[in-house]
Amino acid sequence: MLDKASLKILFESLERLDAGFAALPVFDARVPGANRVAETLAETAERLQDNYPYFHPLYAGQMLKPPHPVARLAYALAQWINPNNHALDGGRATSAMEKEAVAGIAEMFGWREHLGHLCGGGTMANLEALWVAGQLAPGKKILASEQAHYTHGRISSVLQLPFAAVPCDAHGRMDLAKLREHVAGGEVGTVVATMGTTATGSVDSLAGILELREKYGFRIHADAAYGGYFGLVGNLGDETRRGFDLLHRVDSIVIDPHKHGLQPYGCGCVVFRDPGVGRLYKHDSPYTYFSSSELHLGEISLECSRPGAAAAALWATQKLLPLAKGGEFARGLEDCRKAAVDFHQRLEKDARFLTAFPPELDIVVFAPCAGSVGEASERSRKIFEAAARRNLHLAVAELPTSFFEANLREMKKDRVSLTCLRSVLMKPEHREWVGRIWEILGEATEEVVGQ
Ligand SMILES: Cc1ncc(COP(=O)(O)O)c(C=O)c1O
């Protein structure tokens, strides 16, 4: 985990940064408690040991992984300035970096013109997208699938917009026939298309949603918080590929650089296809926007103070690893996909396990076979614990039994939902580690099933 060479790079970069301020008179910085910093940090390190090893390939549970070293270093470097990207006064360089980095993301989606910015994360970014949607269609309903992130319902309630969850098909995607019924009923302002659900990585059929938009007219917001970067990869299934190829036709997109974009938390991003929505943010802040007539990011963002360090980290990462199809960054994601496909195939071929549908991105859900869904659910929890004792960290998810329907064989359907195991294989290293993960999973399963 510890990469000492990177600390040397940080030190050298800090000296370079410092040189830019060499003309200032020297002063004695007041740092209360300076002589106790080392001991306090040592204690902090002790406390931080109480964590799952997110950086290690044997952590194959939730959507968690370490940032790229360049992001971590750029963030740390920027901390010596601590810029605030609310206004140009607070962060001149990092405001420019944010605009460039966000333009890079918009371009990845095929938008040359756009309006967008960074924010705390996917929830805040979706809040802004739905706030804009609500301003444009006051009082109209927001629709998202039953597998969409739980915050869409809550955000709608914060915005006092009516919300309805559309059922999913057996692949965890929004059921288009059900969506049609909803939109035909009228009063729908916005449909949220999830481009990679949190639980299973399922991608809603954008082609179908766009077709319905032609007939019924509504706004489309794409929640690509998790899946957004997968448009760059060359190894998606045909249907999934088609969805990402159509993404430029939606009205707004949310993507989380702090998920697959190699960034520290919190770095979310919202982009709008029509820059004209900037007018909705119009507000006065008489004590803020005085240093420049150029756009201050606070003028197009709901949040006020935001870390310029997040922009520096993202900018540096995109500089090192451009968001290009076939590039190094894309190849890392392709390895995650390969890991997921490999893992799913092993599970499918093994009579001890029950799979759902093949992974669309890099998330695999599965369960141990048993006499009934209830028994399989119990076993899932036990395998989760037995694997953790062997340092393999998976996640547990409660999913509709219908997702597993095609593979249930003689299992008794005594429950409508199945507690299953879930693996987010979001580190490129997972590609080489699937074999080891498979071995440990086998041992943990034997321990539980052999009881
Ligand atoms: C599809 C999707 N949308 C939104 C979110 C919320 O993002 P955040 O946790 O960054 O607020 C998540 C988080 O997992 C997600 O997977």
Ligand as a Chemical Component Dictionary entry (heavy atoms), coordinates in Angstrom:
data_LIG
# 
_chem_comp.id                   LIG 
_chem_comp.type                 NON-POLYMER 
_chem_comp.pdbx_formal_charge   0 
_chem_comp.three_letter_code    LIG 
# 
loop_
_chem_comp_atom.comp_id 
_chem_comp_atom.atom_id 
_chem_comp_atom.alt_atom_id 
_chem_comp_atom.type_symbol 
_chem_comp_atom.charge 
_chem_comp_atom.model_Cartn_x 
_chem_comp_atom.model_Cartn_y 
_chem_comp_atom.model_Cartn_z 
_chem_comp_atom.pdbx_ordinal 
LIG C1 C1 C 0 -25.936 4.719  -9.759 1  
LIG C2 C2 C 0 -25.607 5.546  -8.552 2  
LIG N1 N1 N 0 -26.122 6.773  -8.425 3  
LIG C3 C3 C 0 -25.866 7.553  -7.372 4  
LIG C4 C4 C 0 -25.042 7.122  -6.354 5  
LIG C5 C5 C 0 -24.774 8.014  -5.176 6  
LIG O1 O1 O 0 -23.465 8.503  -5.290 7  
LIG P1 P1 P 0 -22.648 9.066  -4.045 8  
LIG O2 O2 O 0 -22.476 7.914  -3.109 9  
LIG O3 O3 O 0 -21.381 9.526  -4.662 10 
LIG O4 O4 O 0 -23.431 10.160 -3.434 11 
LIG C6 C6 C 0 -24.480 5.845  -6.432 12 
LIG C7 C7 C 0 -23.628 5.342  -5.354 13 
LIG O5 O5 O 0 -23.271 4.199  -5.273 14 
LIG C8 C8 C 0 -24.751 5.043  -7.569 15 
LIG O6 O6 O 0 -24.231 3.818  -7.691 16 
# 
loop_
_chem_comp_bond.comp_id 
_chem_comp_bond.atom_id_1 
_chem_comp_bond.atom_id_2 
_chem_comp_bond.value_order 
_chem_comp_bond.pdbx_ordinal 
LIG C1 C2 SING 1  
LIG C2 N1 SING 2  
LIG C2 C8 DOUB 3  
LIG N1 C3 DOUB 4  
LIG C3 C4 SING 5  
LIG C4 C5 SING 6  
LIG C4 C6 DOUB 7  
LIG C5 O1 SING 8  
LIG O1 P1 SING 9  
LIG P1 O2 DOUB 10 
LIG P1 O3 SING 11 
LIG P1 O4 SING 12 
LIG C6 C7 SING 13 
LIG C6 C8 SING 14 
LIG C7 O5 DOUB 15 
LIG C8 O6 SING 16 
# 
